């Protein structure tokens, strides 16, 4: 026999209403949670779009700057390019630019990448011949500055970063026959130099890989 409305006890009705209220509260809670998740998702998408847009804008600006002359770059022409074994390391007093911008070098290039210790100078010069940009820094350069140079090299297969003892500037950028001295890794010309001269028109052996020896451990 069906139970009529009047047959429902006050206690049972109160329990039913409590269950219904709990279900409504749970539904409101789920809606609030999903709304919050959606709002966070929209915010993340917006932030990501802004960051991507900023990165693209910066890359385009660097590319535009790289089409012109870079202030402070010195040029050396008429460089020899013979493979000579056991060349002595350059010093500030033996008449060789520190670091060298080219010239005779070891037969094996230095594999491009970021190094925590000095690499073989004449291996690195061979890498310059293959289109590398060699970024050297004073061994006492601040860690955040070194990290910035490593970040600049990220994604580049012809960029070499390493410390260089006794160099005359905190940071030096070198390509074959070209060099730029800067006081800080944050100098905007660092990225412009890479954009202009990595596999640039100065490269004697354009298209050659920047790989060979990597005897110095990477960090």
C-alpha positions in Angstrom: 0.0 0.0 0.0 1.4 3.4 -1.0 2.5 5.7 1.7 0.6 9.0 1.6 2.2 12.4 2.5 0.4 12.5 5.8 1.9 9.1 6.7 5.5 10.5 6.7 6.7 11.1 10.2 8.2 14.4 11.2 11.5 12.7 11.9 11.7 11.1 8.4 10.7 14.4 6.7 13.4 16.2 8.6 16.0 13.6 7.6 14.9 13.8 3.9 15.2 17.6 4.0 18.6 17.3 5.6 19.8 14.9 2.8 18.4 17.2 0.1 20.2 20.2 1.7 23.4 18.3 1.9 23.2 17.3 -1.7 22.5 20.9 -2.7 25.5 22.1 -0.6 27.7 19.4 -2.2 26.6 20.5 -5.7 27.3 24.1 -4.9 30.7 23.1 -3.6 31.5 21.2 -6.8 30.4 24.1 -8.9 32.6 26.5 -6.9 35.6 24.2 -7.2 35.2 23.7 -10.9 34.6 27.4 -11.4 37.8 28.1 -9.5 39.7 25.5 -11.6 38.4 27.0 -14.8 39.4 30.5 -13.6 42.9 29.4 -12.8 43.1 27.6 -16.2 42.1 30.8 -18.0 44.6 32.8 -16.0 47.4 30.3 -16.8 46.5 30.4 -20.5 46.6 34.2 -20.4 49.9 34.4 -18.6 51.4 31.8 -20.9 50.2 33.8 -23.9 51.8 36.9 -22.5 55.1 35.2 -21.8 55.1 33.6 -25.3 54.2 36.9 -26.9 57.0 38.7 -24.9 59.5 36.0 -25.9 58.6 36.3 -29.6 58.7 40.1 -29.4 62.2 40.0 -27.8 63.5 37.4 -30.3 62.2 39.6 -33.2 63.8 42.7 -31.6 67.1 40.9 -31.3 66.9 39.7 -34.9 66.3 43.3 -36.1 69.3 44.5 -34.1 71.4 41.7 -35.5 70.9 43.1 -39.0 73.0 46.2 -38.1 76.5 46.8 -36.7 77.1 45.9 -33.1 78.9 48.6 -31.1 82.2 47.6 -29.7 82.9 44.6 -32.1 86.5 44.5 -33.3 87.5 42.8 -36.5 90.7 40.9 -37.4 91.3 39.8 -41.0 93.8 37.6 -42.8 93.8 34.8 -40.2 95.5 31.6 -40.9 93.7 28.3 -40.4 96.2 25.5 -40.3 95.9 22.4 -38.1 98.9 22.6 -35.8 99.4 20.2 -32.9 100.5 21.2 -29.4 100.1 24.9 -29.7 101.0 26.7 -26.5 98.1 28.2 -24.5 97.9 32.0 -25.1 98.9 34.4 -22.2 98.5 38.1 -21.9 102.3 38.5 -22.5 103.0 36.2 -25.5 101.4 38.4 -28.1 98.3 36.3 -28.7 94.9 37.9 -28.2 93.1 36.5 -25.1 91.1 34.6 -26.1 92.1 34.2 -29.8 89.7 35.2 -32.6 91.1 32.6 -35.0 94.4 31.5 -36.6 96.1 28.1 -36.5 94.4 25.6 -34.3 94.1 22.0 -33.2 92.8 19.5 -35.7 89.8 18.6 -33.4 87.1 21.1 -32.6 85.7 21.6 -29.1 82.1 20.3 -28.8 79.8 23.2 -28.2 78.0 23.5 -24.9 78.4 25.0 -21.5 81.5 24.2 -19.5 82.4 24.9 -15.9 86.2 24.7 -16.5 88.4 26.1 -19.2 88.4 24.2 -22.5 91.4 23.7 -24.8 91.9 27.0 -26.5 92.9 25.7 -29.9 90.1 23.2 -29.9 87.7 26.1 -29.3 89.3 28.1 -32.1 88.6 25.2 -34.5 85.0 25.5 -33.3 85.0 29.2 -34.3 86.1 28.1 -37.8 82.9 25.9 -37.8 80.7 28.9 -37.0 80.6 28.8 -33.2 80.2 31.8 -31.0 82.6 31.3 -28.0 81.5 33.1 -24.9 84.3 33.3 -22.3 84.0 34.7 -18.8 86.4 35.6 -16.0 86.6 32.6 -13.5 85.4 34.9 -10.7 82.3 36.0 -12.5 79.2 35.9 -10.2 77.2 32.7 -10.4 74.0 34.4 -11.5 76.0 36.0 -14.4 77.3 32.6 -15.4 73.8 31.2 -15.2 72.6 34.0 -17.5 75.3 33.1 -20.1 74.3 29.5 -19.9 70.7 30.5 -20.5 71.7 32.5 -23.6 73.4 29.4 -25.0 70.4 27.2 -24.4 68.9 26.0 -27.7 72.0 26.9 -29.7 74.1 24.1 -31.3 77.0 26.5 -32.2 77.6 28.3 -28.9 80.4 27.5 -26.6 80.6 28.9 -23.0 83.6 28.5 -20.7 85.7 30.3 -18.2 89.0 31.8 -19.5 91.8 32.7 -17.1 93.4 36.2 -17.2 91.0 37.6 -19.9 90.8 41.4 -19.9 87.1 41.7 -19.5 84.4 40.0 -17.4 82.7 38.6 -20.5 84.1 38.2 -24.0 82.2 37.0 -27.1 84.2 35.7 -30.0 83.4 34.5 -33.5 86.0 33.9 -36.2 87.8 37.2 -36.7 85.4 39.1 -34.4 85.3 39.9 -30.7 83.2 41.9 -28.3 84.1 42.7 -24.7 81.3 43.5 -22.2 81.2 44.1 -18.5 78.1 42.1 -17.8 76.1 39.0 -19.0 73.0 41.2 -19.0 74.4 43.4 -21.7 71.9 43.3 -24.5 74.6 42.9 -27.1 75.3 39.3 -25.9 72.1 38.0 -27.5 72.5 40.2 -30.5 76.1 38.9 -31.1 74.9 35.3 -30.9 72.0 36.0 -33.3 74.3 37.7 -35.8 77.4 35.5 -35.7 76.4 32.0 -34.8 76.9 30.3 -38.2 77.3 33.8 -39.5 78.8 35.1 -42.8 82.3 35.2 -41.2 82.3 31.4 -40.9 85.2 29.8 -42.9 83.6 26.3 -42.8 79.9 27.0 -42.8 77.8 24.0 -42.2 80.4 22.0 -40.2 79.3 20.6 -36.9 80.5 22.0 -33.6 81.6 18.7 -32.1 84.8 16.9 -31.6 86.4 16.8 -28.1 84.7 17.4 -24.9 87.4 16.4 -22.4 86.4 19.0 -19.9 83.5 18.0 -17.8 80.3 20.0 -18.2 78.6 21.2 -15.0 
